Amino acid sequence: MQPDLALSKFVPHSELVVERREVPTPKFPVIDMHAHFGPLVLGEHYRDLYDTGAEVAKFKSHGIRLVVNAETVWGEELDRLLAKIHPFEDFVLTFSSVDVTRLDQPDFERYVCRELRDAKAKGVRGLKFWKDVGLAKKDRNGNYIAINDRRLGVIWATAVELGLPVLMHIADPVAFFKPVDATNERFEELTRYPEWSFCKPGLFSFAELMEQQEDLVRQNPATTFIIAHGASYSENLGRVGAWLDAYPNLYIDLAARLAEFGRQPYTARRFFQEHQDRILFGIDAVAGYPFGYHPYFEFLETWNEYFSYSSSKIPGQGRWNIYGIGLEDDVLRKVYFDNAERILGL
C-alpha cells in the first residue's frame, strides 16, 4: 500500500465491463473545419515538417472529404503557405488573417480592404483570428486589443462584402483563467505547461472575454462568426445555447473540446439536437502529427459508455472519460458536412 502516492504516479485501470462499438471511419464523409498546416501551431519552419500529399492521403484515410487550414497569416507568409499546400487546394481550404496591431495606423482600413481582397483573389475561403487578440497583442498605448474593439470593425464588414466566414479562437478553457491550485480540474496540464495559465494580473478575465465575444457577434449581425472550441465555453452549454438562440450569425466548432462535450452526454445530446444547424465538425488536427478522429466519431455515432477521449495514459485535458451521444443520421449529416457546405458556399 502506498498512502502517499504522487498524483503523477496514479494511473488507475478501470474494471468497468461494458459493450463498446469501434468507429474507425465516420458514417458519412466529413468536412473538418479546424486544422493547421502552417506556423500558428508548427512554427516558422513548418514547410520542412510534413509532406502535403502524404498528409492529404492521411486525412482521406480517416474519412475526411475536405479540411480547413486555419492560419493567422497574411502577405508573403500567406503566399508561402499556399505554395506549401499546392496542388491540393481543392482538398485543403485555407483561412488567412490580417495584422491587427496596425489598427492605430491611419491607413488601417485601406490595408485591411487591400489585404483581404488580395487573399480572396488568391483562393482564401475565410478568416482566422487567434487568442493573441485579447490576451497578447497591444495597441500603441500599451492596452490589450479587445476582440470587440470598434477599430477592428472594417475587418468584419469586409468579410461580409467578400463572403468570408470568420473563425475565431477567443478564450481557452475556464480553468486556465483560475488559480492553479488543488481545486483546478486542469491542474496537471497547467503545471506541465505553466505558460498556458492566464490567471495573471493585467489580463482580461474569462468573464470579460465572454462579454467581448458576445458584443462582437451582436454588433456585427451580417458577419458569419465561427467561435472555435464550443464558442469558448463548452463547460457551459446552456450559455452557449442561449448565444446560438440569440445570434443567427453565430456557429461553433467542436475542435479540441471532446473531453468537455463527452463528459456531459445528456446535456450534449440535447444541445446537438437543438442546435444541429449551427455546429461544425473539427478536431484541431495538425499536419505532420497523428490525428485523433476516432473518439470524435465514437462520441457522435454511438451509445458507448465511459471511454477515453485521449490516447495518453493520463488524459491531457482532465482525469475523466466520456460517453457517446448516438446522434441520428440527419443530425450527423449536418454536423459532419451540411453546415460546413452552407458556410463555405460549396
Backbone hydrogen bonds, N-H to C=O, Kabsch-Sander energy under -0.5 kcal/mol:
donor,donor_aa,acceptor,acceptor_aa,energy
5,L,2,Q,-1.4
9,K,6,A,-1.5
10,F,6,A,-0.5
10,F,7,L,-1.5
11,V,9,K,-0.9
14,S,12,P,-0.6
18,V,16,L,-0.6
22,E,20,R,-0.6
30,V,63,G,-2.1
31,I,336,Y,-3.1
32,D,30,V,-0.6
32,D,66,L,-2.6
33,M,31,I,-0.7
33,M,281,F,-3.0
35,A,68,V,-1.6
36,H,285,A,-2.3
41,V,38,G,-0.7
42,L,38,G,-1.8
43,G,39,P,-1.3
46,Y,43,G,-1.4
48,D,45,H,-1.9
49,L,46,Y,-1.7
52,T,50,Y,-0.6
55,E,51,D,-2.2
56,V,52,T,-2.5
57,A,53,G,-2.1
58,K,54,A,-1.8
59,F,55,E,-2.6
60,K,56,V,-2.4
61,S,57,A,-1.8
62,H,58,K,-0.8
62,H,59,F,-1.3
63,G,60,K,-1.8
64,I,59,F,-1.8
65,R,30,V,-3.8
66,L,30,V,-1.3
67,V,91,F,-2.6
68,V,32,D,-3.0
69,N,67,V,-0.5
69,N,93,L,-3.1
70,A,35,A,-2.8
70,A,68,V,-0.9
71,E,69,N,-0.9
71,E,95,F,-1.7
73,V,71,E,-1.4
77,E,74,W,-1.2
78,L,74,W,-0.8
79,D,75,G,-1.7
80,R,76,E,-2.2
81,L,77,E,-2.4
82,L,78,L,-2.7
83,A,79,D,-2.0
84,K,80,R,-1.8
85,I,81,L,-1.9
86,H,82,L,-1.9
88,F,85,I,-2.3
91,F,88,F,-1.6
92,V,88,F,-2.9
93,L,67,V,-2.6
93,L,91,F,-0.7
94,T,92,V,-0.6
95,F,69,N,-2.8
96,S,126,G,-2.0
97,S,73,V,-2.9
100,V,98,V,-1.1
102,R,99,D,-1.4
103,L,100,V,-1.8
105,Q,102,R,-2.2
108,F,105,Q,-1.9
111,Y,107,D,-2.8
112,V,108,F,-2.8
113,C,109,E,-2.3
114,R,110,R,-2.5
115,E,111,Y,-2.9
116,L,112,V,-2.7
117,R,113,C,-2.0
118,D,114,R,-2.4
119,A,115,E,-2.3
120,K,116,L,-2.5
121,A,117,R,-2.2
122,K,118,D,-1.4
123,G,120,K,-1.5
124,V,119,A,-2.4
125,R,94,T,-2.8
126,G,94,T,-0.7
127,L,165,P,-2.8
128,K,96,S,-2.8
129,F,167,L,-2.3
133,V,130,W,-1.8
134,G,132,D,-1.0
135,L,131,K,-1.3
136,A,132,D,-1.7
137,K,132,D,-3.3
139,D,143,N,-2.5
142,G,139,D,-2.1
145,I,137,K,-2.5
146,A,144,Y,-0.8
149,D,146,A,-1.9
152,L,149,D,-2.2
153,G,150,R,-1.7
155,I,152,L,-1.8
156,W,152,L,-0.9
157,A,153,G,-2.2
158,T,154,V,-2.3
159,A,155,I,-2.1
160,V,156,W,-1.5
161,E,157,A,-2.1
162,L,158,T,-2.2
163,G,159,A,-0.7
163,G,160,V,-1.0
164,L,159,A,-2.9
166,V,224,T,-2.9
167,L,127,L,-3.3
167,L,165,P,-0.6
168,M,166,V,-0.5
168,M,226,I,-2.8
169,H,129,F,-2.5
170,I,168,M,-0.7
176,F,173,P,-1.6
177,F,174,V,-2.1
178,K,175,A,-1.4
181,D,179,P,-1.7
184,N,181,D,-1.8
185,E,183,T,-0.6
187,F,184,N,-1.7
190,L,186,R,-2.6
191,T,187,F,-2.2
192,R,188,E,-1.6
193,Y,189,E,-2.0
196,W,193,Y,-2.3
197,S,194,P,-1.6
198,F,176,F,-3.4
200,K,198,F,-1.8
203,L,200,K,-1.4
204,F,134,G,-0.5
209,L,205,S,-2.3
210,M,206,F,-2.3
211,E,207,A,-1.9
212,Q,208,E,-2.4
213,Q,209,L,-2.6
214,E,210,M,-2.3
215,D,211,E,-2.3
216,L,212,Q,-2.5
217,V,213,Q,-2.0
218,R,214,E,-2.6
219,Q,215,D,-2.7
220,N,216,L,-0.8
223,T,220,N,-1.6
225,F,223,T,-0.8
225,F,249,N,-2.5
226,I,166,V,-3.3
227,I,225,F,-0.6
227,I,251,Y,-2.7
228,A,168,M,-2.9
228,A,226,I,-0.8
230,G,253,D,-3.1
231,A,227,I,-1.7
232,S,228,A,-1.5
233,Y,230,G,-1.6
234,S,229,H,-0.6
236,N,233,Y,-2.1
239,R,236,N,-0.5
240,V,236,N,-1.9
241,G,237,L,-2.6
242,A,238,G,-1.7
243,W,239,R,-1.9
244,L,240,V,-2.4
245,D,241,G,-2.2
246,A,242,A,-1.8
247,Y,243,W,-2.4
250,L,247,Y,-1.8
251,Y,225,F,-2.6
252,I,278,R,-2.3
253,D,227,I,-1.0
254,L,280,L,-1.2
257,R,254,L,-2.0
260,E,257,R,-0.6
261,F,257,R,-2.4
262,G,258,L,-2.8
263,R,259,A,-0.6
263,R,260,E,-0.6
264,Q,261,F,-1.1
268,A,264,Q,-3.2
269,R,265,P,-2.5
270,R,266,Y,-1.9
271,F,267,T,-2.4
272,F,268,A,-2.9
273,Q,269,R,-2.2
274,E,270,R,-2.5
275,H,271,F,-2.1
276,Q,273,Q,-0.7
278,R,275,H,-2.1
280,L,252,I,-2.3
281,F,335,V,-1.1
283,I,34,H,-0.7
284,D,34,H,-1.9
285,A,34,H,-0.9
287,A,36,H,-2.7
289,Y,286,V,-1.9
296,Y,293,Y,-1.0
297,F,293,Y,-1.9
298,E,294,H,-2.5
299,F,295,P,-2.4
300,L,296,Y,-2.3
301,E,297,F,-2.5
302,T,298,E,-1.8
305,E,19,E,-0.6
307,F,322,I,-2.4
318,G,315,P,-0.9
320,W,318,G,-2.0
322,I,307,F,-3.1
323,Y,262,G,-2.0
324,G,304,N,-3.3
325,I,299,F,-3.2
326,G,302,T,-2.4
327,L,300,L,-2.6
332,L,328,E,-2.6
333,R,329,D,-2.6
334,K,330,D,-1.2
335,V,331,V,-2.3
336,Y,332,L,-3.3
337,F,333,R,-2.5
338,D,333,R,-2.8
339,N,334,K,-2.1
341,E,337,F,-2.7
342,R,338,D,-2.0
343,I,339,N,-2.1
344,L,340,A,-2.7
345,G,341,E,-0.9
346,L,341,E,-2.2
